[in-house]
Amino acid sequence: MIYVGRQAAIPAIAERFASSELLGKVVVPIHKDFRREVYVFLLKDFKGY
């Protein structure tokens, strides 16, 4: 599963999967003084709630 979020660390989500890997950070400039930053993770083997 691919997870996209604003946090660079996602321990509460990652603990529900057998493995998690940070794939990268995406920065999208919206305006000259404003940008959106998100982090993309690869999560494998959901363990359940």
Buried (B, 14 or more C-beta within 10 A) or exposed (E): EEBEEEEEEBEEBBEBBEEBEEEEEEEEEEEEEEEEEBBBBEBEEEEEE
